[in-house]
């Protein structure tokens, strides 16, 4: 006897065994296999991993005959030649075992040879295209067809709607006494042709002046499924047909394929997404992906020598990813492998609209190229919708509706018409909600498949206002980066941003465009986005972009903007503990701004000079610089800059051991920041108040202020200050003797600072963790941690609360080890810094 479930489809390695069709497929292609060999394979594969006795095999495959061992061995030999010698092994004196693992959780590959069921009524093709990794969607569609009278399969151009619907329709045969019928609408150009086309497909003659009524009367009482393929350009006529049949021929069920909703009564939707992409780059994960399986099958059809291997799998996966898993795009790309090779194909995907075309005979015009497929959708849009689609070409990554309205709105289109156009683009499967997780407070975001984005850009490039649209895009990004403005037109807070993480690509695009077309705007963008780069931890990228902009030959014509960008880079360098870079940027900023003789700008320079001097332990020089800046800010009436200078002066006093004198300065700064609504600056002041109380020995007050600051910085999503404050809270817990809490806080700070290269916060965490290790008697571990801190930032450069605790921690650690142990600890720290990953460094610190 064969398996209890003889119809179960089995999948192993590259093979699919379909018992009901008596087929064995390799990568979707049917193989020739004898009847006895098929039964033998079916029996063994259904018992994969078990040893099956030879007698049991003979009884299963030849139940009514007595056969010799030679017959069994011949059949096994043919299977081994097909599957590989190791697929079926002989266990001496016990029997045979099928060794290939069944892939019950692998994406199914549906047969290219699915033959029509017993009921032949209808006009479906007997042989259908292969569908890869669509079993779950197919099950959902079958459930919808069983429960509802009207079902639409929606999807983008080239996603594979027609082939998917054909297979679903084929599996419905046998349920309908009147059969299953296929009606192709793509070639029709007028609404009046729809009823005629349906009637012709079903063999119905329409004689009267009212074709829908004639069709309804002819189909009344019949039980059938009719599939209308490619309805998007005639959806009004299809809606009229569906609604008419609902009343006159309720036994007729309809399935539609379309790029948009049909909008008939009772319509149920199944949106067909692109083929699933691999979850990894290894060969096993790739083969389980429908997108890669399709590429592999089509590439081998174009070139039988093609084999998917570990050596080329990265190229194949990358191509499928860049083509967004769109079936048509993948098929067309795979057909180019013999001409270009994988590397050449991958390099030229930016030209995909021209590169990817279909040379097979009898191909519909709209599927000849990717561009033709999108032209079909584009032709269905109104002029205003086409303009909005072209406007979307300015964006990179995802975008909000507000961003599109800011770019596209003008005297020809208001924000409401743009909103309606976006809705239509979603319905036409040209635009999709962004699948990436967004914070709850953020507005919904949308995105384009990369192929549609390229098409939108070609439409944008063809417009006379393309430059104006790109300029408006850059201005919108700048406005978001700066955040809200005060009555004087200045940002309320210099370290605040309306950009979210998902806007990074749009920011890059805007700066790159400005670099080529408007250097003044590019400089404004880089400076205005400094807060975004700092908040999100993109310090290195900020420095690279600034270097490109400042090297531009026309940058020197804008000294004010150059100076501001240099000062913005001072903040970046300070947070990375790059004091040499800080000093260089400050010198360049002063050289650019001094000739302008603008008091407020020179006051900013003096403020940053004080920060540098403070970091270098030159507290007297820092005090002198701040005394230069303070009256300039008071005279200019710039409360934001005044509050910043008061903060710096207070920090300097704390560093000089004059913490009590910092209180009035910080309270004035906090009041100014709160009046202006500057959350960032107010949070900095709260952090400084915590440092003041820590220096005065009031741990409860220090912790209270630091927790307030941490809440604000968390809302502002500042990675740097979040890491820094976790370390400070760990220090407070350590000094209070709360060892477990201190350990947790410090590890949290270290985990945040290591990947972002926040060297100062990383060093702070290591120093405090060294103090904890020394307290528990782990001298060698404490020494390594202290040496790691010194590797990230010299111990002599410690600042703030850590500087207050460092002498005692360092002395305790040194006293707990002998010189040899200290040198060994130093060598271990050097090795960890050289060879260890962030995960390994964190694991060592937590051990």
Buried (B, 14 or more C-beta within 10 A) or exposed (E): EEBEEEEBBBBBBBBBBBBEBEBBBBBBBBEEBEEBBBBBBBBBBBBBEEBBEBEBBBBBBBEEEEBEEEBBEEBBEBBBEBBEEEBBEEEEEEBBBBBBEBBEEBBBBBBBBBEBBEBEBBEBEEEBBBBBBBBEBBEEBBEBBEEBBBBBBBBBBBBBBBBBBBBBBBBBBBBBEBBBBBBBBBEBEEBEBBBBBBBEBBEBEBEEEEBBBBBBBBBEEBBBBBBBBBBBBBBEBBBBBBBBBBEBBBBBBBBBBBBBBBBBEEBBBBBBBBBBBBEEEEBEBBBBBBBBBBBBBBBBBBBEEBEBEEEBBBBBBBBBBBBBBBBBBBBBBBBBBEEBBBEEBBEBBEEBBEBBBBEEEEEBEBBBBBBBBBBBBBEBBEEBBBBBBBBBBBBBBBBBBEBBBBBBBEEEBEEEBBEBBBEBBBBBBBBBEBEEEBEEEEEEBBBBBBBBBBBBBBBBEEBEBBEEBBBBBBBBBBBBBBBEEBEEEEBBBBBBBBBBBBBBEBBBBBBBBBBEEBBEBBBBBBBBBBBBBBBBBBBEBBBEBBEBBBEBEEBEEBBEBBBBBBBBBBBBBBBBBBBEBBBBBBBBBBEBBBEEEBBBBBBBBBBBBBBBBBBBBBBEBBBBBBEBBBEBBBEBEBBBBBBBBBBBBBBBBBBBEEBEBBBEBBBBBBBBBBEBEBBBBBBBBBBBBBBBBBBBEBBEBBBBBBBBBBEBBEEBBBBBBBBBBBBBBBBBBBBEEBEEBBBBBBBBBBBBBBBBBBBBBBBBBBBBBBBBBBBEEBBBBBBBBBBBBBBBBEBEBBBBBBBBBBEEBBEBBBEBBEEEBBEBBBEBBEEBEEEBEBEEBBEBBEE
